[in-house]
Amino acid sequence: MSSKPATKIFDVIVIGGGQAGLAVGYYLKRANRKQTLDFIIIDKQPKSGGAWQHFWPSLRLFSPATVSSLPGRLMTSAKDDSSPYLDDVLSYFNNYEKHYKLPIYRPFEVQRVERDEDSNCLCVSDGKFTWLARVVVSATGIWSNPYIPKIEGRQSFQGEQTHSAHYAGTDAYKDKRVLVVGGGNSGAQIFAELVQVTDASWVTRTPPQFLPDDVDGRVLFERATKRVKNNANDDTQDSSEELGAPTGDIVMMPPVKEARDKGLLTTQPMFKRFTEQGVVWSNGLEESVDAIIWCTGFNPELEHLAPLGVIEEDGKVLTEHGQSVKEPRLWLFGYGDWVSPASATIIGAGRSARENMPALVEFLKGDS
């Protein structure tokens, strides 16, 4: 696709065509009914689906399809109203962007966002093409910046290491000794399927906390929302301690329940260090290991914003209702609680866009 001429100034450029970018695009389309907004979405992925197209084939969402949707259009599941499978999510995103005819340009990987003082706007570049915009929305998410903890000897370990971001299923691990590291939902799901077919152990720093069988992922979203609101109000009470509120962080998805019912859902404390062939456990015993799968989360992908000088020491950007404090022409969506409650989830991305997009549109009116 040809480049956009640098002399043209868009009202909004959205960087990222995943769930957050699509939600922003939906509300920009709606705003067009009252105010003409010229916007595009630039996506580095070759096709629709954002980071979801890279996750393992058996992945399932933690909540039913009816509460795992972007604004305006419900997701459906091929297998009734159960938690959608990965194929359901990918099909939904593809249909969503086509249904709303969102102006998505791909694949372009944005490398820099910087100020263009001559035109009083922001300049977006992928190293070859440039675009100008009055407002830039960064919605690149977290998938492309996986976090792996620093553990002694990790660089010298000669076995296989992969992050859950790149885990592709059980086939590559059969007949191997595998450690799944991380006490969250991805660790639980990946371990639950690996332990059925190979010699796998689940390694966590603290014992995992499971939700009741009849509670789905909606409680995690609600808890995140309350936690952020409490912090904003300087309320130190943990919302998870409310009377009658379910505790735990891991949703009991069918594969996890199956592993538990077979007595396989057990964990081991974190090992102390690596050797070339394996690990040393806290009791001093050494063990040979073929592969490590890190289910240890992600950091925001914000390197393209470095030229603006808005990234803090913790790797985040100071925001108020999605708007950068240091650069008002920059907005961020979809990076997690620090931007908006649970905004790294599908439903959270939609809610974040719904709550914060009116202010962005008003900012454009005042800037015109």
C-alpha positions as CSV (number, residue, x, y, z in Angstrom):
1,M,0.0,0.0,0.0
2,S,1.4,3.4,-0.9
3,S,2.5,5.9,1.8
4,K,0.4,8.7,3.0
5,P,1.8,12.1,1.9
6,A,3.5,13.9,4.8
7,T,1.7,17.1,3.9
8,K,-1.6,15.7,4.9
9,I,-2.6,16.0,8.5
10,F,-5.0,13.5,10.0
11,D,-7.1,14.3,12.9
12,V,-6.2,11.0,14.6
13,I,-3.7,8.2,13.9
14,V,-4.2,5.0,15.9
15,I,-1.1,2.8,16.2
16,G,-2.2,-0.8,16.6
17,G,-5.1,-2.7,15.1
18,G,-5.7,-5.1,18.0
19,Q,-8.6,-5.0,20.4
20,A,-7.8,-1.5,21.8
21,G,-7.3,0.0,18.4
22,L,-10.6,-1.5,17.1
23,A,-12.5,-0.1,20.1
24,V,-11.0,3.4,19.5
25,G,-11.8,3.1,15.8
26,Y,-15.4,2.2,16.6
27,Y,-15.9,5.4,18.7
28,L,-14.1,7.5,16.1
29,K,-16.6,6.2,13.6
30,R,-19.5,7.1,15.9
31,A,-18.0,10.6,16.4
32,N,-18.1,11.1,12.6
33,R,-21.9,11.3,12.8
34,K,-21.6,14.6,14.5
35,Q,-18.1,15.8,13.6
36,T,-16.1,14.8,10.6
37,L,-12.9,13.1,11.7
38,D,-10.2,12.0,9.4
39,F,-8.4,9.0,11.0
40,I,-6.5,5.9,10.1
41,I,-5.3,2.8,12.1
42,I,-1.8,1.6,11.4
43,D,-1.2,-2.0,12.3
44,K,2.1,-4.0,12.2
45,Q,0.3,-7.4,11.9
46,P,-0.2,-8.8,8.4
47,K,-3.8,-9.6,9.2
48,S,-6.6,-8.9,11.7
49,G,-6.5,-10.3,15.2
50,G,-3.7,-8.3,16.8
51,A,-1.7,-10.3,19.3
52,W,-4.4,-13.0,19.4
53,Q,-3.1,-14.6,16.2
54,H,0.1,-15.5,17.9
55,F,-1.3,-17.4,20.9
56,W,-1.5,-21.2,21.4
57,P,-4.2,-22.9,19.4
58,S,-6.1,-24.4,22.4
59,L,-6.3,-21.0,24.3
60,R,-9.8,-20.1,25.6
61,L,-11.1,-16.9,27.1
62,F,-12.0,-16.8,30.7
63,S,-15.5,-15.5,30.2
64,P,-18.5,-16.3,28.0
65,A,-18.7,-14.8,24.6
66,T,-21.5,-12.4,25.6
67,V,-19.2,-10.6,28.0
68,S,-16.0,-10.8,25.9
69,S,-17.0,-8.4,23.2
70,L,-16.0,-5.0,21.8
71,P,-18.5,-2.2,21.6
72,G,-21.4,-2.5,19.2
73,R,-21.1,-6.1,18.2
74,L,-21.3,-9.3,20.2
75,M,-18.9,-12.1,19.9
76,T,-20.3,-15.6,19.4
77,S,-18.9,-18.9,20.2
78,A,-18.9,-21.9,17.8
79,K,-19.8,-24.0,20.8
80,D,-22.8,-22.3,22.4
81,D,-22.2,-19.5,24.9
82,S,-19.2,-21.2,26.6
83,S,-15.9,-19.4,26.8
84,P,-14.7,-18.7,23.2
85,Y,-11.8,-20.5,21.6
86,L,-9.0,-18.8,19.8
87,D,-10.6,-19.3,16.4
88,D,-13.7,-17.6,17.7
89,V,-11.7,-14.6,18.7
90,L,-9.8,-14.3,15.4
91,S,-13.0,-14.7,13.4
92,Y,-14.7,-12.0,15.5
93,F,-11.9,-9.4,15.1
94,N,-11.8,-10.0,11.3
95,N,-15.6,-9.6,11.0
96,Y,-15.6,-6.6,13.3
97,E,-13.2,-4.5,11.3
98,K,-14.9,-5.4,8.1
99,H,-18.4,-4.7,9.4
100,Y,-17.4,-1.2,10.6
101,K,-15.2,-0.6,7.6
102,L,-12.4,0.6,9.7
103,P,-9.5,2.3,7.8
104,I,-6.7,-0.1,8.8
105,Y,-3.4,0.0,7.0
106,R,-1.1,-3.0,7.4
107,P,1.5,-4.1,7.8
108,F,3.4,-1.0,8.9
109,E,5.5,-1.2,12.1
110,V,5.7,2.3,13.6
111,Q,9.2,3.0,14.9
112,R,9.0,6.6,16.0
113,V,6.4,9.2,17.2
114,E,7.9,12.7,17.5
115,R,6.8,16.3,17.5
116,D,6.5,18.3,14.3
117,E,6.8,21.8,15.5
118,D,6.2,23.4,12.0
119,S,2.7,21.9,11.8
120,N,2.0,21.8,15.5
121,C,1.2,18.1,15.4
122,L,2.8,14.7,15.9
123,C,4.8,12.8,13.2
124,V,4.5,9.0,13.0
125,S,7.1,7.0,11.1
126,D,7.8,3.4,10.3
127,G,11.3,4.3,9.0
128,K,10.2,4.6,5.4
129,F,6.8,6.4,5.4
130,T,5.6,9.2,7.6
131,W,2.2,10.4,8.7
132,L,1.1,13.6,10.5
133,A,-1.7,13.8,13.0
134,R,-3.3,16.3,15.4
135,V,-3.7,13.4,17.9
136,V,-1.9,10.1,18.1
137,V,-3.4,7.1,19.9
138,S,-0.9,4.5,21.0
139,A,-2.6,1.1,21.3
140,T,0.3,-1.3,20.6
141,G,-0.5,-3.5,23.7
142,I,1.9,-5.7,25.6
143,W,2.3,-8.9,23.6
144,S,5.5,-7.9,21.8
145,N,7.3,-7.1,25.0
146,P,7.2,-10.3,27.1
147,Y,8.8,-10.2,30.6
148,I,11.2,-12.9,31.8
149,P,12.7,-12.5,35.3
150,K,16.4,-12.3,35.8
151,I,17.6,-15.5,37.4
152,E,21.2,-16.5,37.9
153,G,22.5,-18.7,35.1
154,R,19.6,-18.2,32.7
155,Q,21.8,-17.1,29.9
156,S,24.0,-20.2,30.2
157,F,21.1,-22.7,30.3
158,Q,21.4,-24.8,27.1
159,G,17.9,-26.1,27.1
160,E,14.9,-24.5,25.3
161,Q,13.3,-21.4,26.6
162,T,10.1,-19.8,25.3
163,H,7.6,-17.3,26.6
164,S,3.9,-18.0,26.7
165,A,3.6,-15.4,23.9
166,H,5.3,-17.8,21.6
167,Y,4.0,-21.1,23.0
168,A,2.5,-23.1,20.1
169,G,1.0,-26.2,21.8
170,T,2.1,-29.5,23.3
171,D,3.6,-31.2,20.2
172,A,7.1,-29.7,20.6
173,Y,7.3,-30.9,24.3
174,K,6.3,-34.5,24.2
175,D,8.9,-36.8,25.9
176,K,10.7,-33.8,27.4
177,R,11.1,-32.6,31.0
178,V,9.4,-29.2,31.1
179,L,9.0,-26.5,33.7
180,V,6.1,-24.1,33.3
181,V,7.0,-21.0,35.3
182,G,4.3,-18.5,36.4
183,G,1.3,-18.6,38.7
184,G,-1.3,-16.9,36.6
185,N,-4.0,-18.0,34.2
186,S,-1.6,-18.6,31.2
187,G,0.6,-20.8,33.4
188,A,-2.4,-22.8,34.6
189,Q,-3.8,-23.4,31.2
190,I,-0.5,-24.3,29.6
191,F,0.6,-26.6,32.4
192,A,-2.8,-28.3,32.5
193,E,-2.5,-29.4,28.9
194,L,1.3,-30.2,29.0
195,V,1.0,-32.4,32.2
196,Q,-1.3,-34.7,30.3
197,V,1.3,-35.6,27.6
198,T,4.7,-35.1,29.1
199,D,6.8,-34.8,32.3
200,A,5.9,-31.3,33.3
201,S,6.0,-29.3,36.6
202,W,4.3,-26.0,37.4
203,V,6.7,-23.6,39.2
204,T,5.3,-20.6,41.1
205,R,6.8,-18.1,43.6
206,T,3.7,-18.3,45.7
207,P,0.9,-20.9,45.8
208,P,-1.7,-20.2,43.0
209,Q,-5.1,-19.0,44.1
210,F,-8.0,-20.6,42.3
211,L,-11.5,-19.1,41.9
212,P,-14.5,-21.3,42.6
213,D,-15.6,-23.6,39.7
214,D,-18.7,-21.6,39.0
215,V,-17.0,-18.2,38.7
216,D,-15.7,-17.0,35.4
217,G,-13.3,-14.2,34.4
218,R,-15.8,-11.4,34.9
219,V,-14.9,-11.3,38.5
220,L,-11.3,-10.4,37.6
221,F,-12.4,-7.5,35.5
222,E,-14.7,-6.2,38.2
223,R,-12.0,-6.6,40.8
224,A,-9.5,-4.6,38.7
225,T,-12.1,-1.9,38.2
226,K,-12.7,-1.5,41.9
227,R,-9.0,-1.6,42.7
228,V,-8.3,1.3,40.3
229,K,-11.2,3.3,41.7
230,N,-10.1,2.7,45.3
231,N,-6.6,3.9,44.4
232,A,-8.0,7.0,42.8
233,N,-10.0,7.7,45.9
234,D,-7.0,6.9,48.3
235,D,-9.1,3.9,49.6
236,T,-6.6,1.3,51.0
237,Q,-9.2,-1.4,51.4
238,D,-8.6,-4.3,49.1
239,S,-11.9,-4.9,47.2
240,S,-11.2,-8.6,47.1
241,E,-11.7,-8.7,50.8
242,E,-15.3,-7.5,50.5
243,L,-17.8,-9.8,52.3
244,G,-18.9,-12.6,50.0
245,A,-16.6,-11.6,47.1
246,P,-14.9,-14.7,45.5
247,T,-11.2,-14.8,46.1
248,G,-8.5,-16.1,43.8
249,D,-6.9,-15.2,40.4
250,I,-7.0,-18.4,38.3
251,V,-10.2,-19.2,36.5
252,M,-11.1,-22.9,36.5
253,M,-11.3,-23.5,32.8
254,P,-12.2,-27.0,31.6
255,P,-8.6,-28.2,31.0
256,V,-7.5,-26.8,34.4
257,K,-10.5,-28.6,36.1
258,E,-9.6,-31.8,34.3
259,A,-6.0,-31.7,35.5
260,R,-7.2,-30.9,39.1
261,D,-9.7,-33.8,39.1
262,K,-6.9,-36.2,38.0
263,G,-4.7,-34.9,40.9
264,L,-2.2,-33.3,38.5
265,L,-2.7,-29.7,39.3
266,T,0.3,-29.3,41.7
267,T,3.0,-26.8,42.0
268,Q,6.7,-26.5,43.1
269,P,8.4,-23.5,44.7
270,M,10.6,-21.5,42.5
271,F,14.1,-22.8,41.7
272,K,17.2,-20.9,42.9
273,R,19.3,-20.8,39.7
274,F,20.1,-22.4,36.4
275,T,22.8,-24.8,35.4
276,E,23.8,-25.5,31.8
277,Q,21.6,-28.5,31.8
278,G,18.9,-27.7,34.2
279,V,18.1,-26.0,37.5
280,V,19.0,-26.0,41.2
281,W,16.0,-26.2,43.5
282,S,15.7,-24.4,46.8
283,N,16.8,-27.6,48.7
284,G,20.0,-27.7,46.8
285,L,19.1,-30.6,44.5
286,E,20.0,-30.3,40.8
287,E,17.8,-31.5,38.0
288,S,18.2,-31.8,34.3
289,V,15.5,-29.9,32.3
290,D,14.8,-29.9,28.6
291,A,12.6,-26.8,28.3
292,I,11.3,-23.8,30.3
293,I,8.1,-22.0,29.4
294,W,7.9,-18.6,30.9
295,C,4.3,-17.5,31.8
296,T,5.5,-14.4,33.6
297,G,3.6,-11.7,31.9
298,F,4.4,-8.7,29.7
299,N,5.5,-5.1,29.8
300,P,4.0,-2.3,27.7
301,E,5.4,-1.9,24.2
302,L,6.2,1.9,24.2
303,E,9.6,2.2,22.6
304,H,8.1,4.1,19.6
305,L,7.2,6.9,22.1
306,A,10.7,7.4,23.4
307,P,11.4,10.5,21.1
308,L,8.6,12.3,22.9
309,G,10.3,12.0,26.3
310,V,7.1,10.8,28.0
311,I,8.3,7.3,29.2
312,E,8.9,7.2,33.0
313,E,11.6,5.2,34.8
314,D,9.1,2.4,35.4
315,G,8.6,2.0,31.6
316,K,5.1,3.6,31.6
317,V,3.6,6.9,30.6
318,L,1.8,9.3,33.0
319,T,-1.8,9.5,31.9
320,E,-5.1,11.0,33.1
321,H,-8.1,9.3,31.6
322,G,-5.9,8.0,28.8
323,Q,-4.3,11.3,27.9
324,S,-0.5,11.7,28.3
325,V,0.2,14.3,31.0
326,K,3.5,15.4,29.3
327,E,2.2,15.4,25.7
328,P,-1.5,16.2,25.5
329,R,-1.7,15.2,21.8
330,L,-0.8,11.6,22.8
331,W,-3.4,9.2,24.2
332,L,-2.9,5.6,25.3
333,F,-5.4,2.7,25.3
334,G,-5.2,-1.0,26.1
335,Y,-2.1,-1.3,28.3
336,G,-3.7,-2.5,31.5
337,D,-4.8,-1.0,34.9
338,W,-2.3,1.9,34.9
339,V,-4.1,3.4,31.9
340,S,-7.7,2.1,32.6
341,P,-9.1,-0.8,34.6
342,A,-8.4,-4.1,32.9
343,S,-7.9,-2.4,29.6
344,A,-5.6,-5.2,28.4
345,T,-8.7,-7.4,28.1
346,I,-11.3,-7.3,25.3
347,I,-14.1,-6.1,27.5
348,G,-11.8,-3.7,29.3
349,A,-10.5,-2.2,26.0
350,G,-14.1,-1.5,25.0
351,R,-15.0,0.1,28.3
352,S,-11.8,2.2,28.3
353,A,-12.5,3.6,24.8
354,R,-16.2,4.3,25.8
355,E,-15.2,6.3,28.9
356,N,-12.2,8.2,27.5
357,M,-12.9,8.8,23.8
358,P,-15.4,11.7,24.5
359,A,-12.6,13.7,26.0
360,L,-10.3,13.0,23.0
361,V,-13.0,14.2,20.7
362,E,-13.5,17.3,22.8
363,F,-9.8,17.9,22.7
364,L,-9.9,17.8,18.9
365,K,-12.7,20.4,18.9
366,G,-10.7,22.7,21.1
367,D,-7.5,22.2,19.1
368,S,-9.1,23.0,15.7
